[in-house]
Amino acid sequence: MIIEAILLTVITASTPLVLAALGELVTERAGVLNLGVEGMMVMGAVGAFVAAHFTGSPWIGMIAGLLTGMIFSLLFAFLTLTLVANQVATGLALTILGQGLSAMIGEDFVGKAGVKMPSIHIPVLADIPFIGPLLFDQDIFFYLTFALVAGTAWFLFRTRPGLVLRSVGDNHASAHALGINVIGIRYLAVMFGGALAGLAGAQLSLVYTPQWVENMAAGRGWIALALVVFASWRPWGVLLGGYLFGAVTIGQLHAQAFGIAIPSQFLSALPYVVTIVVLVIISQNRRMTLINTPAALGKPFVPDR
């Protein structure tokens, strides 16, 4: 059934966007702007592929991708939180470094067969027509996405640690005056963002395209950054936006397959055009944007000595 096949590909294409954007959302809620999502994603992708290739286990590959993204994010955290380097410039440098380093590491693995993450077949439910294959016969990344979105929403808005993290992102000076370890919390938030970006990259090399291709993140990190703004820094909005952008990405591929008379170059650029249009529309509602934007986002913090 063609509709079912399209929806399955939309799910696969949307998952890395949601994971990467969710990690960046938590990072920004703590007041840190990390533009290195693309670099962390591609490092996670190569880390996952190499680990799965040598061990034969996609599960070890998934863990390796997560750890690679987390470790790579520590470089950003050290430079921006400890050395107080400019967050924008450091994030851009992290992306460039990630793309170059991943290409060097993965050079010997181009063209080699990957290890695909198997789907988790839930008996009985997976046999339900149409709905079964979409919801109950998916890989672990799909289920982790929903669990992480729900868990993050609960953590941020229903727990005291979540309130503390948001307070750090809104007014780090006041949080510090209350005895909160601002730098420590921001380190943890950046590491969480790096872990999810690495996990998103692992999904690309273990599920979406089980092989290594240079620069396989292909701009998804930048879309993830836009998704955080699209969602107004709310987890469930990230899930909705991720599937919307995933549908646009897959839609342009199917439009080419159906022979629609639109230049292929335009269709390939469509997801990024939609990203720009959405950001322009959101920017018109400045009141809503200002209400949800962490007030200390991107601002450096140096504790009293």
C-alpha angles and dihedrals in degrees: 000000000000097000091053091049091051092049091049091055091046090055092050093048094046099050098075091046092054094045095049093043093048091054091048090048091059090045092052092044085062090053099258122123109205112185090176095088092113092053093047091049095053091045089051090050095053092041091053094046095049093047093047091046094055098038100034088225121115088195091062087045090054092051091046091052091050093049093045091055091046094049091047090051090056088066089057091045093050093049097045104031103033101029092029094227119170108282097213095049092043093050092051090048089050091055093050091046092048093051093049097042094046091051090052094047093045097044093101093046100056110122095013119127115258132218111252121217107240121233121249108241112206107204119241094359092063089056094061108115115257097343096055099064091041098052110014105038102054136118124265093261090065094053092042090055094060093041092051094047092051092043093048093048090050093046096048099044106023106040136066094233088053090052089049091051092050091048089055089053094047101043117359094177093058091043090053091049089056090056098259116149097236096179093046093052092047091051090054092047092051091048091051090050091049092048092054092044088052090048089051089052090049089055090055095054097036103037116006095046110357095210138068118266122170113256091004092163084075097190096315090124091061091048088051089055090052091048091062090059091042089055092048088235093299122129098223089050088056090055092050093045093046092057092044093054091041089055091051091050094050092039092062091051093052091045088060091047091052090053097242108177097244122118110264090225091061092048091051090051093045098096090054093044089053089049091055093045092050092050091050091051092048092049089061091068097063094164093059091043093052093047094056101033112101103249095221095046111146094000116130120235126206114184120225113271 
